[in-house]
């Protein structure tokens, strides 16, 4: 069973979202997603300042098996990206909820999309 921290919210497309104290959010891919992909060899992150819609592809993660788009769980503006991933994409494999984060986002105003709790996401991850 994959690690699914209870303090995060999740998208059905296997991204996680962490609410930060300053009102911004941190986004990455779940442990389940990185396990499914295998050893990551390349990560492309968005440019700082880019405005994203909820559900929009914002990054690409490439493994020895496949390349996959990563989708923004919420709308907002990219404030920071994890530049360490350019030379160390394996950080996502080693610590998907820690050093393997992908971007920090200032969420757009308005109602946030319905994201999944850890328990709800566990059921989605189990379905494959």
N, C-alpha and C positions, 0 to 999 in steps of 0.2 A: 504494500500500500504506500502510495506517495505521501510525502509530508504536506499537510494542508493547515497552515497556521490559522487559528480561530479569529485572530484580530484583523484579518484582511478580508476584502471583498473580491469576488471573482467574476470573470466573464465566461460565458459558455465556450468561447474560443480559446480558453486556457491562459488568459492574462490575469494578473492580480493587481490590486490597487491598495495602497496604504495611505490613509489620511494622515498628513503631517500636522503638527501643532500650529503652524502658520497659515493653515487653510489650503496649502498646496497638496498635491498627491504625488506619490512615487509609483511607478508602473514597471512591471517585469513579467516574465512568463513563469508559469507554475512548475513545480517539481515534476508533476506528471508530464507536462509538455517537454521539458528538457530530457526526461527519461525516454520519451517516445522518439525524440529526434536523435539521441545518441550524442557522441562527442562533437561539440560545436567547434568549427574551424574558422568561421567568419561571422561577424555581426555588423550590420549597417544600421546606424541610429539616425534619427531625424536631425535636421538643423535646428539650433536654438532660434526661437522666434516664430517657428512654423505654427500655424493655427490648424487644429485637427477637429474633425467631426467625430462624434461617438461612432465607433465601428469602422473608422477609416484606418487603412493600413499605414503604419508609421515606421516600421522597421522590418528588416529581413534577418533571419537567423539561418545559417547554413551549417549543416553537419556533413559527416562523411556519407550519410544516407540520403539527405534531401535538403532543399531550401524551403523555408516557410515564411509567409508574411506574419507580422505581429500587428494586432489591431488595438486601437486606443479604446479603453473601456468607457471613457468619458470625453466630452468635447472640451477643448481648452487650448492654451498656448504653451508651447514647449519652453520651459525655463532653463533646463539643464539636461545634459545627456551624460551617460557614463562613458567618458573617453577612455577608460582603462580597457574597455571591451575591444577596442581597435587592435590592441596587441595581445590581449588575454581573453579571448572569447570563452575559454573554459571556465571563467568565473561564474558563468550562468550554470554550468554543470555542477560546480563545487558548492555554490551558495546562491541558488535562484532567488531567495528572499532576503539576501544580504548584499554582498559585494557584486552580485550579478544583476542588480536593477538596471533598467534600460533608460528611463527618462523621468524627469520631474516636470509636472504640468501645473499650470494655474487653471483650475476648472472654469469653464464658461458659466455665466449666470444662468439661472433657470433650474428646472427640476432635473436632478441627476437621473441617469438611466437606472433601471432596476438591475442591480447586480446580485450575485448569489452569495449567501453565507457560506462558511466553510462546510457545513453539513450538506447544504444543497449542492455545492460544487463536488463534494466527494461522490455523490450519486451520479453526476454528469461524468466525472473522471472514470468511474467504474463501468459506465456504459461504453467507454472507448472513445 
